[in-house]
């Protein structure tokens, strides 16, 4: 009974913390707590819709159709050899959003958030033949790296938010480990890739 509860909880956590939703959450927080909250609500609404469409709705829909066309179940998508096309679909969706953001003259650090997510997917895609890296762990880790740099940019102490991000990352990694969809090296490398990409994407923009 306890094992069933743990697995059910882990599945729920994995669904809620899907990497597809992290960019949307990041933009909601930025529009709420940074100076960008002063932007017109119409502009913020358009950006939020665009982020949701290109980072969540579009890639998830394309991947769903890809799975259905091949007659696969969810377990097939978890196999390393079946992850290439979903990665490519997500990468193309994120790249399209980044191009649109340049047309909207979005602040560079906001585009850095998408750049970071895009680079994470590219690295995970390239490492797939060697290791099945957890994109859940990488996305969670990117929040840690991004917060460290944003704290420097906006001259605030990020300790509280860093603590939440570290706790969040631990919960996500524990859930993925319990579900046994990734090895411990795949989870560990995911966190490391996320932290580095999250920090550099903001720092270099």
MDTraj code that builds the backbone (N, CA, C; nanometers):
import mdtraj as md
import numpy as np

residues = "UNK UNK UNK UNK UNK UNK UNK UNK UNK UNK UNK UNK UNK UNK UNK UNK UNK UNK UNK UNK UNK UNK UNK UNK UNK UNK UNK UNK UNK UNK UNK UNK UNK UNK UNK UNK UNK UNK UNK UNK UNK UNK UNK UNK UNK UNK UNK UNK UNK UNK UNK UNK UNK UNK UNK UNK UNK UNK UNK UNK UNK UNK UNK UNK UNK UNK UNK UNK UNK UNK UNK UNK UNK UNK UNK UNK UNK UNK UNK UNK UNK UNK UNK UNK UNK UNK UNK UNK UNK UNK UNK UNK UNK UNK UNK UNK UNK UNK UNK UNK UNK UNK UNK UNK UNK UNK UNK UNK UNK UNK UNK UNK UNK UNK UNK UNK UNK UNK UNK UNK UNK UNK UNK UNK UNK UNK UNK UNK UNK UNK UNK UNK UNK UNK UNK UNK UNK UNK UNK UNK UNK UNK UNK UNK UNK UNK UNK UNK UNK UNK UNK UNK UNK UNK UNK UNK UNK UNK UNK UNK UNK UNK UNK UNK UNK UNK UNK UNK UNK UNK UNK UNK UNK UNK UNK UNK UNK UNK UNK UNK UNK UNK UNK UNK UNK UNK UNK UNK UNK UNK UNK UNK UNK UNK UNK UNK UNK UNK UNK UNK UNK UNK UNK UNK UNK".split()
xyz = np.array([
    [0.0832, -0.1209, 0.0000],
    [0.0000, 0.0000, 0.0000],
    [0.0860, 0.1249, 0.0000],
    [0.1927, 0.1248, 0.0844],
    [0.2818, 0.2396, 0.0913],
    [0.3555, 0.2597, -0.0403],
    [0.3993, 0.1471, -0.1002],
    [0.4694, 0.1567, -0.2284],
    [0.3770, 0.2116, -0.3370],
    [0.2527, 0.1664, -0.3362],
    [0.1572, 0.2158, -0.4355],
    [0.1333, 0.3657, -0.4177],
    [0.1244, 0.4096, -0.2926],
    [0.1041, 0.5527, -0.2638],
    [0.2242, 0.6337, -0.3107],
    [0.3452, 0.5831, -0.2845],
    [0.4661, 0.6541, -0.3259],
    [0.4734, 0.6661, -0.4776],
    [0.4421, 0.5571, -0.5468],
    [0.4473, 0.5601, -0.6932],
    [0.3419, 0.6527, -0.7514],
    [0.2214, 0.6504, -0.6936],
    [0.1150, 0.7397, -0.7400],
    [0.1543, 0.8852, -0.7182],
    [0.2117, 0.9137, -0.6019],
    [0.2570, 1.0499, -0.5718],
    [0.3685, 1.0921, -0.6662],
    [0.4612, 0.9998, -0.6930],
    [0.5726, 1.0303, -0.7838],
    [0.5217, 1.0603, -0.9247],
    [0.4225, 0.9831, -0.9699],
    [0.3650, 1.0081, -1.1026],
    [0.2974, 1.1436, -1.1082],
    [0.2254, 1.1783, -1.0026],
    [0.1576, 1.3071, -0.9973],
    [0.2590, 1.4218, -0.9983],
    [0.3652, 1.4077, -0.9208],
    [0.4702, 1.5105, -0.9165],
    [0.5352, 1.5253, -1.0534],
    [0.5619, 1.4139, -1.1197],
    [0.6241, 1.4179, -1.2529],
    [0.5351, 1.4891, -1.3543],
    [0.4055, 1.4669, -1.3444],
    [0.3130, 1.5329, -1.4369],
    [0.3057, 1.6828, -1.4103],
    [0.2979, 1.7200, -1.2814],
    [0.2866, 1.8610, -1.2453],
    [0.4138, 1.9378, -1.2791],
    [0.5293, 1.8713, -1.2607],
    [0.6583, 1.9382, -1.2813],
    [0.7152, 1.9109, -1.4200],
    [0.6307, 1.8834, -1.5159],
    [0.6772, 1.8593, -1.6525],
    [0.7633, 1.9750, -1.7018],
    [0.8759, 1.9463, -1.7678],
    [0.9624, 2.0523, -1.8205],
    [0.8892, 2.1482, -1.9140],
    [0.7809, 2.1018, -1.9741],
    [0.7063, 2.1879, -2.0661],
    [0.6446, 2.3088, -1.9965],
    [0.6192, 2.2982, -1.8662],
    [0.5500, 2.4059, -1.7965],
    [0.6440, 2.5038, -1.7261],
    [0.7729, 2.4709, -1.7168],
    [0.8642, 2.5569, -1.6435],
    [0.8809, 2.6954, -1.7064],
    [0.8965, 2.7076, -1.8407],
    [0.9058, 2.8423, -1.8984],
    [0.7823, 2.9270, -1.8700],
    [0.6639, 2.8651, -1.8752],
    [0.5410, 2.9387, -1.8464],
    [0.5426, 2.9907, -1.7029],
    [0.5800, 2.9049, -1.6087],
    [0.5878, 2.9463, -1.4686],
    [0.6894, 3.0570, -1.4501],
    [0.8038, 3.0457, -1.5186],
    [0.9081, 3.1479, -1.5066],
    [0.8578, 3.2845, -1.5532],
    [0.7835, 3.2875, -1.6631],
    [0.7336, 3.4150, -1.7140],
    [0.6244, 3.4724, -1.6251],
    [0.5411, 3.3864, -1.5679],
    [0.4393, 3.4348, -1.4745],
    [0.5065, 3.5009, -1.3541],
    [0.6126, 3.4392, -1.3022],
    [0.6842, 3.4956, -1.1876],
    [0.7543, 3.6258, -1.2241],
    [0.8140, 3.6307, -1.3418],
    [0.8831, 3.7525, -1.3848],
    [0.7844, 3.8677, -1.4011],
    [0.6694, 3.8395, -1.4613],
    [0.5693, 3.9447, -1.4810],
    [0.5014, 3.9850, -1.3501],
    [0.5215, 3.9048, -1.2459],
    [0.4602, 3.9355, -1.1172],
    [0.5555, 4.0073, -1.0224],
    [0.6844, 3.9672, -1.0232],
    [0.7761, 4.0163, -0.9206],
    [0.8869, 4.1074, -0.9726],
    [0.9114, 4.1126, -1.1029],
    [1.0183, 4.1988, -1.1536],
    [0.9603, 4.3302, -1.2056],
    [1.0488, 4.4172, -1.2556],
    [1.0030, 4.5447, -1.3102],
    [0.9116, 4.5276, -1.4310],
    [0.9102, 4.4077, -1.4898],
    [0.8237, 4.3828, -1.6061],
    [0.6758, 4.3807, -1.5688],
    [0.6470, 4.3814, -1.4394],
    [0.5061, 4.3898, -1.3978],
    [0.4440, 4.5228, -1.4394],
    [0.5275, 4.6219, -1.4737],
    [0.4790, 4.7534, -1.5153],
    [0.4335, 4.7550, -1.6609],
    [0.4630, 4.6488, -1.7329],
    [0.4206, 4.6421, -1.8726],
    [0.2683, 4.6345, -1.8812],
    [0.2102, 4.6812, -1.9920],
    [0.0637, 4.6704, -2.0090],
    [0.0181, 4.5248, -2.0004],
    [-0.0966, 4.5032, -1.9391],
    [-0.1441, 4.3659, -1.9199],
    [-0.1726, 4.2970, -2.0522],
    [-0.2097, 4.3777, -2.1560],
    [-0.2345, 4.3167, -2.2869],
    [-0.1059, 4.2539, -2.3419],
    [0.0045, 4.3275, -2.3265],
    [0.1342, 4.2790, -2.3749],
    [0.1754, 4.1528, -2.2987],
    [0.1617, 4.1567, -2.1667],
    [0.1968, 4.0412, -2.0848],
    [0.1089, 3.9212, -2.1197],
    [-0.0186, 3.9465, -2.1456],
    [-0.1087, 3.8378, -2.1817],
    [-0.0680, 3.7707, -2.3114],
    [-0.0294, 3.8525, -2.4095],
    [0.0141, 3.7978, -2.5386],
    [0.1384, 3.7116, -2.5212],
    [0.2342, 3.7607, -2.4422],
    [0.3584, 3.6862, -2.4198],
    [0.3302, 3.5542, -2.3480],
    [0.2454, 3.5583, -2.2459],
    [0.2117, 3.4364, -2.1715],
    [0.1476, 3.3329, -2.2638],
    [0.0562, 3.3780, -2.3492],
    [-0.0101, 3.2864, -2.4431],
    [0.0926, 3.2261, -2.5394],
    [0.1828, 3.3102, -2.5905],
    [0.2858, 3.2619, -2.6831],
    [0.3763, 3.1592, -2.6152],
    [0.4179, 3.1891, -2.4929],
    [0.5051, 3.0968, -2.4202],
    [0.4340, 2.9640, -2.3969],
    [0.3082, 2.9704, -2.3539],
    [0.2330, 2.8473, -2.3304],
    [0.2177, 2.7672, -2.4601],
    [0.1868, 2.8376, -2.5697],
    [0.1615, 2.7675, -2.6954],
    [0.2877, 2.6966, -2.7460],
    [0.4016, 2.7682, -2.7469],
    [0.5217, 2.7135, -2.8089],
    [0.6041, 2.6243, -2.7170],
    [0.5880, 2.6358, -2.5850],
    [0.6680, 2.5519, -2.4951],
    [0.5884, 2.4389, -2.4319],
    [0.4572, 2.4441, -2.4399],
    [0.3753, 2.3390, -2.3781],
    [0.2764, 2.2781, -2.4762],
    [0.1826, 2.3586, -2.5236],
    [0.0743, 2.3045, -2.6054],
    [0.1236, 2.2448, -2.7365],
    [0.2022, 2.3207, -2.8132],
    [0.2467, 2.2737, -2.9439],
    [0.3366, 2.1503, -2.9350],
    [0.4456, 2.1528, -2.8554],
    [0.5297, 2.0320, -2.8513],
    [0.4582, 1.9105, -2.7943],
    [0.3742, 1.9296, -2.6925],
    [0.3027, 1.8158, -2.6357],
    [0.2039, 1.7570, -2.7365],
    [0.1383, 1.8434, -2.8127],
    [0.0444, 1.7960, -2.9148],
    [0.1166, 1.7199, -3.0248],
    [0.2290, 1.7752, -3.0707],
    [0.3060, 1.7094, -3.1765],
    [0.3600, 1.5748, -3.1297],
    [0.4082, 1.5700, -3.0061],
    [0.4605, 1.4447, -2.9523],
    [0.3476, 1.3429, -2.9352],
    [0.2320, 1.3886, -2.8902],
    [0.1161, 1.3001, -2.8754],
    [0.0786, 1.2396, -3.0109],
    [0.0739, 1.3228, -3.1148],
    [0.0405, 1.2724, -3.2483],
    [0.1463, 1.1760, -3.2994],
    [0.2724, 1.2062, -3.2702],
    [0.3822, 1.1189, -3.3116],
    [0.3688, 0.9809, -3.2468],
    [0.3351, 0.9799, -3.1186],
    [0.3179, 0.8538, -3.0465],
    [0.1997, 0.7755, -3.1029],
    [0.0883, 0.8465, -3.1293],
    [-0.0317, 0.7789, -3.1801],
    [-0.0091, 0.7223, -3.3196],
    [0.0604, 0.7975, -3.4039],
    [0.0868, 0.7512, -3.5401],
    [0.1676, 0.6218, -3.5379],
    [0.2596, 0.6112, -3.4416],
    [0.3423, 0.4917, -3.4310],
    [0.2759, 0.3798, -3.3509],
    [0.1573, 0.4096, -3.2957],
    [0.0863, 0.3076, -3.2199],
    [0.1547, 0.2689, -3.0902],
    [0.2247, 0.3659, -3.0293],
    [0.2980, 0.3382, -2.9063],
    [0.2153, 0.3714, -2.7839],
    [0.2605, 0.3208, -2.6704],
    [0.2090, 0.3610, -2.5409],
    [0.3093, 0.4545, -2.4750],
    [0.2778, 0.5004, -2.3553],
    [0.3659, 0.5938, -2.2854],
    [0.5023, 0.5313, -2.2562],
    [0.5054, 0.4010, -2.2313],
    [0.6313, 0.3354, -2.1959],
    [0.7297, 0.3364, -2.3125],
    [0.6772, 0.3354, -2.4361],
    [0.7655, 0.3379, -2.5526],
    [0.8416, 0.4694, -2.5600],
    [0.7760, 0.5785, -2.5246],
    [0.8388, 0.7096, -2.5316],
    [0.9513, 0.7221, -2.4303],
    [0.9476, 0.6416, -2.3261],
    [1.0522, 0.6458, -2.2256],
    [1.1792, 0.5744, -2.2681],
    [1.1720, 0.4986, -2.3774],
    [1.2894, 0.4275, -2.4247],
    [1.3817, 0.5217, -2.5009],
    [1.5104, 0.5068, -2.4776],
    [1.6085, 0.6013, -2.5299],
    [1.6005, 0.6174, -2.6815],
    [1.5840, 0.5073, -2.7529],
    [1.5842, 0.5133, -2.8995],
    [1.4609, 0.5821, -2.9570],
    [1.3587, 0.6023, -2.8740],
    [1.2363, 0.6678, -2.9209],
    [1.2280, 0.8152, -2.8808],
    [1.3357, 0.8679, -2.8246],
    [1.3324, 1.0048, -2.7713],
    [1.3837, 1.1085, -2.8702],
    [1.4422, 1.0656, -2.9817],
    [1.5043, 1.1602, -3.0744],
    [1.4026, 1.2546, -3.1380],
    [1.2979, 1.1986, -3.1963],
    [1.1985, 1.2817, -3.2643],
    [1.1273, 1.3763, -3.1672],
    [1.0822, 1.3292, -3.0489],
    [1.0227, 1.4237, -2.9533],
    [1.1156, 1.5390, -2.9170],
    [1.2453, 1.5103, -2.9012],
    [1.3408, 1.6178, -2.8734],
    [1.3435, 1.7178, -2.9877],
    [1.3475, 1.6672, -3.1096],
    [1.3537, 1.7563, -3.2269],
    [1.2281, 1.8429, -3.2351],
    [1.1125, 1.7856, -3.2096],
    [0.9874, 1.8611, -3.2131],
    [0.9877, 1.9718, -3.1076],
    [1.0348, 1.9414, -2.9888],
    [1.0411, 2.0415, -2.8819],
    [1.1421, 2.1509, -2.9159],
    [1.2571, 2.1105, -2.9672],
    [1.3617, 2.2075, -3.0024],
    [1.3113, 2.3049, -3.1082],
    [1.2425, 2.2545, -3.2083],
    [1.1890, 2.3415, -3.3135],
    [1.0836, 2.4373, -3.2583],
    [1.0013, 2.3906, -3.1667],
    [0.8981, 2.4752, -3.1060],
    [0.9612, 2.5877, -3.0252],
    [1.0627, 2.5547, -2.9448],
    [1.1304, 2.6557, -2.8637],
    [1.2051, 2.7557, -2.9520],
    [1.2659, 2.7058, -3.0597],
    [1.3382, 2.7944, -3.1509],
    [1.2424, 2.8927, -3.2180],
    [1.1230, 2.8462, -3.2534],
    [1.0228, 2.9346, -3.3136],
    [0.9810, 3.0435, -3.2152],
    [0.9628, 3.0062, -3.0874],
    [0.9270, 3.1051, -2.9860],
    [1.0378, 3.2082, -2.9694],
    [1.1615, 3.1639, -2.9683],
    [1.2743, 3.2557, -2.9526],
    [1.2787, 3.3567, -3.0666],
    [1.2496, 3.3111, -3.1869],
    [1.2477, 3.4019, -3.3019],
    [1.1368, 3.5062, -3.2864],
    [1.0196, 3.4626, -3.2433],
    [0.9075, 3.5554, -3.2239],
    [0.9402, 3.6568, -3.1144],
    [1.0083, 3.6125, -3.0097],
    [1.0444, 3.7026, -2.9005],
    [1.1404, 3.8119, -2.9467],
    [1.2268, 3.7793, -3.0427],
    [1.3158, 3.8823, -3.0972],
    [1.2355, 3.9863, -3.1746],
    [1.1285, 3.9440, -3.2403],
    [1.0429, 4.0375, -3.3133],
    [0.9667, 4.1291, -3.2184],
    [0.9388, 4.0788, -3.0964],
    [0.8666, 4.1573, -2.9964],
    [0.9593, 4.2434, -2.9117],
    [1.0911, 4.2350, -2.9391],
    [1.1915, 4.3124, -2.8638],
    [1.1809, 4.2874, -2.7140],
    [1.1659, 4.1605, -2.6787],
    [1.1612, 4.1236, -2.5377],
    [1.2975, 4.1501, -2.4734],
    [1.2997, 4.1851, -2.3431],
    [1.4280, 4.2032, -2.2738],
    [1.5164, 4.0802, -2.2893],
    [1.6465, 4.1030, -2.2967],
    [1.7380, 3.9937, -2.3278],
    [1.7363, 3.8842, -2.2220],
    [1.7190, 3.9223, -2.0947],
    [1.7233, 3.8183, -1.9926],
    [1.5998, 3.7283, -1.9985],
    [1.4862, 3.7810, -2.0501],
    [1.3692, 3.6953, -2.0662],
    [1.3913, 3.5962, -2.1808],
    [1.4560, 3.6443, -2.2873],
    [1.4894, 3.5521, -2.3954],
    [1.5914, 3.4501, -2.3481],
    [1.6730, 3.4910, -2.2501],
    [1.7703, 3.3982, -2.1942],
    [1.7050, 3.2775, -2.1309],
    [1.5860, 3.2961, -2.0741],
    [1.5135, 3.1830, -2.0151],
    [1.4811, 3.0786, -2.1207],
    [1.4381, 3.1254, -2.2380],
    [1.4059, 3.0320, -2.3465],
    [1.5333, 2.9727, -2.4052],
    [1.6376, 3.0549, -2.4151],
    [1.7657, 3.0041, -2.4639],
    [1.8153, 2.8913, -2.3736],
    [1.8036, 2.9134, -2.2415],
    [1.8466, 2.8103, -2.1476],
    [1.7703, 2.6804, -2.1658],
    [1.6382, 2.6904, -2.1791],
    [1.5557, 2.5704, -2.1988],
    [1.5908, 2.5018, -2.3311],
    [1.6189, 2.5826, -2.4334],
    [1.6534, 2.5281, -2.5645],
    [1.7880, 2.4563, -2.5597],
    [1.8856, 2.5172, -2.4943],
    [2.0190, 2.4565, -2.4845],
    [2.0136, 2.3273, -2.4042],
    [1.9337, 2.3259, -2.2974],
    [1.9181, 2.2034, -2.2177],
    [1.8679, 2.0888, -2.3051],
    [1.7677, 2.1178, -2.3863],
    [1.7130, 2.0128, -2.4728],
    [1.8146, 1.9678, -2.5771],
    [1.8917, 2.0629, -2.6297],
    [1.9943, 2.0275, -2.7284],
    [2.1001, 1.9363, -2.6665],
    [2.1443, 1.9709, -2.5450],
    [2.2460, 1.8891, -2.4787],
    [2.1909, 1.7499, -2.4475],
    [2.0693, 1.7442, -2.3937],
    [2.0082, 1.6143, -2.3632],
    [1.9908, 1.5317, -2.4899],
    [1.9545, 1.5979, -2.5994],
    [1.9387, 1.5303, -2.7278],
    [2.0721, 1.4705, -2.7742],
    [2.1794, 1.5496, -2.7630],
    [2.3106, 1.5034, -2.8082],
    [2.3660, 1.3924, -2.7195],
    [2.3282, 1.3930, -2.5922],
    [2.3776, 1.2912, -2.5006],
    [2.2954, 1.1628, -2.5032],
    [2.1825, 1.1642, -2.5718],
    [2.0926, 1.0486, -2.5717],
    [2.1602, 0.9177, -2.6105],
    [2.2501, 0.9156, -2.7112],
    [2.3150, 0.7871, -2.7432],
    [2.3999, 0.7323, -2.6289],
    [2.4454, 0.8203, -2.5387],
    [2.5326, 0.7784, -2.4290],
    [2.4584, 0.7605, -2.2969],
    [2.3589, 0.8484, -2.2727],
    [2.2926, 0.8482, -2.1430],
    [2.1533, 0.9096, -2.1571],
    [2.0571, 0.8495, -2.0901],
    [1.9215, 0.9024, -2.0878],
    [1.9122, 1.0061, -1.9755],
    [1.9391, 1.1312, -2.0116],
    [1.9409, 1.2397, -1.9139],
    [1.7979, 1.2802, -1.8791],
    [1.7733, 1.3057, -1.7527],
    [1.6396, 1.3467, -1.7079],
    [1.6166, 1.4941, -1.7391],
    [1.5251, 1.5218, -1.8300],
    [1.4920, 1.6616, -1.8598],
    [1.4125, 1.7240, -1.7451],
    [1.3433, 1.6413, -1.6681],
    [1.2767, 1.6921, -1.5475],
    [1.3806, 1.7500, -1.4525],
    [1.4870, 1.6740, -1.4276],
    [1.5924, 1.7187, -1.3371],
    [1.6653, 1.8399, -1.3935],
    [1.6897, 1.8395, -1.5244],
    [1.7599, 1.9518, -1.5868],
    [1.6776, 2.0800, -1.5791],
    [1.5480, 2.0701, -1.6053],
    [1.4615, 2.1879, -1.5982],
    [1.4543, 2.2425, -1.4562],
    [1.4438, 2.1526, -1.3586],
    [1.4396, 2.1960, -1.2189],
    [1.5720, 2.2607, -1.1794],
    [1.6830, 2.1999, -1.2211],
    [1.8142, 2.2558, -1.1901],
    [1.8378, 2.3919, -1.2527],
    [1.7769, 2.4163, -1.3679],
    [1.7956, 2.5455, -1.4347],
    [1.7409, 2.6601, -1.3519],
    [1.6389, 2.6321, -1.2712],
    [1.5837, 2.7362, -1.1838],
    [1.6861, 2.7799, -1.0804],
    [1.7670, 2.6857, -1.0327],
    [1.8719, 2.7184, -0.9363],
    [1.9762, 2.8096, -0.9998],
    [2.0237, 2.7708, -1.1180],
    [2.1244, 2.8521, -1.1858],
    [2.0735, 2.9899, -1.2233],
    [1.9505, 2.9961, -1.2736],
    [1.8938, 3.1244, -1.3146],
    [1.8741, 3.2168, -1.1950],
    [1.8297, 3.1631, -1.0818],
    [1.8066, 3.2451, -0.9630],
    [1.9366, 3.3055, -0.9105],
    [2.0441, 3.2302, -0.9163],
    [2.1722, 3.2822, -0.8692],
    [2.2146, 3.4047, -0.9499],
    [2.1959, 3.3975, -1.0813],
    [2.2355, 3.5100, -1.1660],
    [2.1359, 3.6251, -1.1556],
    [2.0072, 3.5948, -1.1504],
    [1.9066, 3.6999, -1.1390],
    [1.9208, 3.7759, -1.0078],
    [1.9628, 3.7062, -0.9024],
    [1.9879, 3.7736, -0.7757],
    [2.0970, 3.8777, -0.7893],
    [2.1983, 3.8465, -0.8687],
    [2.3066, 3.9416, -0.8938],
    [2.2576, 4.0576, -0.9801],
    [2.1799, 4.0267, -1.0848],
    [2.1305, 4.1298, -1.1760],
    [2.0415, 4.2307, -1.1044],
    [1.9496, 4.1818, -1.0227],
    [1.8520, 4.2692, -0.9582],
    [1.8917, 4.3086, -0.8161],
    [2.0135, 4.2696, -0.7766],
    [2.0699, 4.3112, -0.6495],
    [1.9787, 4.2752, -0.5312],
    [1.9388, 4.1474, -0.5255],
    [1.8604, 4.1005, -0.4111],
    [1.9171, 3.9679, -0.3626],
    [1.8879, 3.9369, -0.2380],
    [1.9358, 3.8126, -0.1788],
    [1.8429, 3.6980, -0.2196],
    [1.8918, 3.6062, -0.3030],
    [1.8027, 3.5004, -0.3551],
    [1.7948, 3.3780, -0.2657],
    [1.8453, 3.3880, -0.1411],
    [1.8557, 3.2694, -0.0567],
    [1.7216, 3.1996, -0.0365],
    [1.6163, 3.2774, -0.0099],
    [1.4852, 3.2173, 0.0140],
    [1.4373, 3.1417, -0.1091],
    [1.4436, 3.2083, -0.2250],
    [1.3961, 3.1452, -0.3475],
    [1.4874, 3.0303, -0.3900],
    [1.6181, 3.0442, -0.3621],
    [1.7098, 2.9348, -0.3921],
    [1.6768, 2.8112, -0.3084],
    [1.6410, 2.8346, -0.1843],
    [1.6040, 2.7228, -0.0971],
    [1.4826, 2.6497, -0.1527],
    [1.3844, 2.7275, -0.2002],
    [1.2654, 2.6668, -0.2594],
    [1.3018, 2.5902, -0.3866],
    [1.3891, 2.6502, -0.4697],
    [1.4297, 2.5859, -0.5949],
    [1.5059, 2.4565, -0.5678],
    [1.5923, 2.4568, -0.4664],
    [1.6683, 2.3367, -0.4320],
    [1.5746, 2.2283, -0.3790],
    [1.4792, 2.2679, -0.2944],
    [1.3808, 2.1717, -0.2435],
    [1.2969, 2.1153, -0.3577],
    [1.2545, 2.2042, -0.4476],
    [1.1761, 2.1634, -0.5647],
    [1.2549, 2.0625, -0.6491],
    [1.3821, 2.0918, -0.6728],
    [1.4663, 2.0027, -0.7519],
    [1.4810, 1.8673, -0.6844],
    [1.4970, 1.8679, -0.5524],
    [1.5078, 1.7422, -0.4790],
    [1.3823, 1.6580, -0.4899],
    [1.2666, 1.7226, -0.4815],
    [1.1394, 1.6504, -0.4922],
    [1.1246, 1.5901, -0.6319],
    [1.1569, 1.6696, -0.7339],
    [1.1464, 1.6219, -0.8720],
    [1.2392, 1.5035, -0.8949],
    [1.3633, 1.5151, -0.8511],
    [1.4605, 1.4072, -0.8712],
    [1.4199, 1.2813, -0.7963],
    [1.3660, 1.2974, -0.6766],
    [1.3201, 1.1818, -0.5992],
    [1.2057, 1.1111, -0.6711],
    [1.1134, 1.1900, -0.7268],
    [1.0006, 1.1316, -0.7998],
    [1.0478, 1.0539, -0.9213],
    [1.1413, 1.1108, -0.9958],
    [1.1907, 1.0416, -1.1160],
    [1.2672, 0.9149, -1.0786],
    [1.3376, 0.9204, -0.9652],
    [1.4110, 0.8029, -0.9196],
    [1.3157, 0.6924, -0.8755],
    [1.2101, 0.7290, -0.8042],
    [1.1126, 0.6299, -0.7576],
    [1.0434, 0.5602, -0.8749],
    [1.0193, 0.6358, -0.9814],
    [0.9527, 0.5787, -1.0989],
    [1.0473, 0.4937, -1.1834],
    [1.1769, 0.5046, -1.1530],
    [1.2800, 0.4278, -1.2234],
    [1.2801, 0.4509, -1.3737],
    [1.2496, 0.5735, -1.4122],
    [1.2549, 0.6080, -1.5546],
    [1.3919, 0.6607, -1.5930],
    [1.4745, 0.6902, -1.4917],
    [1.6105, 0.7368, -1.5158],
    [1.7038, 0.6750, -1.4135],
    [1.8276, 0.6553, -1.4536],
    [1.9298, 0.6108, -1.3596],
    [1.9752, 0.7294, -1.2755],
    [2.0448, 0.7012, -1.1660],
    [2.0969, 0.8101, -1.0821],
    [2.1949, 0.8994, -1.1602],
    [2.2845, 0.8431, -1.2441],
    [2.3692, 0.9312, -1.3254],
    [2.2872, 1.0193, -1.4206],
    [2.1802, 0.9652, -1.4775],
    [2.0955, 1.0441, -1.5668],
    [2.0298, 1.1598, -1.4942],
    [1.9913, 1.1376, -1.3694],
    [1.9306, 1.2433, -1.2890],
    [2.0361, 1.3440, -1.2452],
    [2.1499, 1.2932, -1.1988],
    [2.2564, 1.3822, -1.1530],
    [2.3098, 1.4717, -1.2629],
    [2.3354, 1.4136, -1.3789],
    [2.3812, 1.4937, -1.4917],
    [2.2744, 1.5936, -1.5363],
    [2.1494, 1.5544, -1.5240],
    [2.0418, 1.6461, -1.5587],
    [2.0450, 1.7706, -1.4721],
    [2.0600, 1.7522, -1.3411],
    [2.0657, 1.8672, -1.2504],
    [2.1852, 1.9554, -1.2837],
    [2.3015, 1.8939, -1.3051],
    [2.4227, 1.9708, -1.3352],
    [2.4075, 2.0504, -1.4645],
    [2.3556, 1.9857, -1.5674],
    [2.3336, 2.0543, -1.6954],
    [2.2368, 2.1699, -1.6770],
    [2.1307, 2.1473, -1.5998],
    [2.0316, 2.2518, -1.5770],
    [2.0886, 2.3721, -1.5040],
    [2.1655, 2.3476, -1.3978],
    [2.2239, 2.4582, -1.3204],
    [2.3169, 2.5420, -1.4079],
    [2.4039, 2.4761, -1.4816],
    [2.5003, 2.5480, -1.5660],
    [2.4292, 2.6250, -1.6772],
    [2.3369, 2.5596, -1.7460],
    [2.2657, 2.6266, -1.8556],
    [2.1771, 2.7392, -1.8046],
    [2.1114, 2.7182, -1.6916],
    [2.0272, 2.8228, -1.6343],
    [2.1058, 2.9461, -1.5995],
    [2.2257, 2.9275, -1.5433],
    [2.3103, 3.0411, -1.5061],
    [2.3677, 3.1098, -1.6288],
    [2.4239, 3.0322, -1.7210],
    [2.4892, 3.0911, -1.8370],
    [2.3911, 3.1594, -1.9324],
    [2.2706, 3.1053, -1.9444],
    [2.1735, 3.1637, -2.0374],
    [2.1349, 3.3047, -1.9953],
    [2.1295, 3.3301, -1.8641],
    [2.0989, 3.4650, -1.8156],
    [2.2245, 3.5511, -1.8169],
    [2.3369, 3.4939, -1.7746],
    [2.4604, 3.5686, -1.7624],
    [2.5116, 3.6192, -1.8965],
    [2.4930, 3.5403, -2.0021],
    [2.5491, 3.5742, -2.1324],
    [2.4531, 3.6524, -2.2220],
    [2.3303, 3.6745, -2.1760],
    [2.2348, 3.7477, -2.2586],
    [2.2413, 3.8972, -2.2314],
])
top = md.Topology()
chain = top.add_chain()
for i, resn in enumerate(residues, 1):
    res = top.add_residue(resn, chain, resSeq=i)
    for name in ("N", "CA", "C"):
        top.add_atom(name, md.element.get_by_symbol(name[0]), res)
traj = md.Trajectory(xyz[None], top)
